[in-house]
Amino acid sequence: MSDFEDKVVIVTGAGGGLGRAHALAFAARGAKVVVNDLGGSLAGDGASGGDAADQVVEEIRTAGGTAIANKASVCDKEGSKTLVEDALKEWGTVDIVVNNAGNLRDKSFKNMTLDDFDAVLDVHLRGSAYVTHAAWPIMYEKNWGRVVFTSSTSGIYGNFGQANYGAAKMGMLGLMNVLAIEGASHNIRVNCLAPGAATRMTASVPGSSDFDPKNPPAERSPDLVSPIVLFMCSEDGPSGAVLHGSGGNYSRSQIYTNKGISLGVDASLEAVLEQTDAVMGMSNAEAHDPLARRRRG
């Protein structure tokens, strides 16, 4: 049997692109899926009531799967709870949360308003935290849960014109590191995805190649990202990992720390300058494992 048979999965922003691909992939393997999508614009504007979530639910049901629609905004504290409430009402539990909902308001930092900065953090970072927070006690009580945060290379490595987006996406790594530690004793595994695919969102980025988001090039299909999401949410999936998926290519990023220097009470700028190579060099660096810092509680 599939690892996902009868598992209850919440996928946010699942009305199209990556979220739709993830929802279809879980449903095809026997999961029951809450398809969440606000139905708003790419900037995150708009009200509930769009039919994107309904269309994906219909796709799943037509293929013989099980799904329901939810049109709440993840960045609304009360609305985000309804994703979990709907799952509980329909199926009695929640097993997996895939935080995928997102928006874009790209501008260089000097031209970006603070409203644009906040709007992107609200959806990506706070919205992911709100939905996960609502599902966390259920997973904790049942000693099983899987959480995916959708990060991005724009946060991990940086990208011009995306200070708000990059900050939100890198913030997810910090959230993942802590929740991987806190969930370890209750078999809750938490990971970050850094995807690459042709979607409505990537089509809006200046300099991107022209394509129809509803008919992306095969090599950039969102479907090719979903296998790594399934891996992260499987019975033996990892925890505390940042995994990339794009065009059928899958890899991992990890934080490394070097041995540095110890100057003690004699520390000074001059002493640091004398040993800059030791401070900056990474030849003796070691990988950081968040679960190595695990503290039970």
Buried (B, 14 or more C-beta within 10 A) or exposed (E): EEBBEEBBBBBBBBBBBBBBBBBBBBBBBBBBBBBBBBBBEBBBEEEBEBBBBBBBBBBBEEEEBBBBBBBBBBBBEEBBBBBBBBBBEBBEBBBBBBBBBBBBBBBEEEEBEEEBBBBBBBBBBBBBBBBBBBBBEBBBEBEBBBBBBBBBBBBBEEBEBBBBBBBBBBBBBEBBBBBBBBBBEBBBBBBBBBBBBBBBBBBEBEEEEEBEBEEBEEEBBBBBBBBBBBBBBBEEBBBBBBBBBBBEEBEEBEEEEBEEBEEEEEEEEEEEEEEEEBEEEEEEEEEEBBBEEBEEE
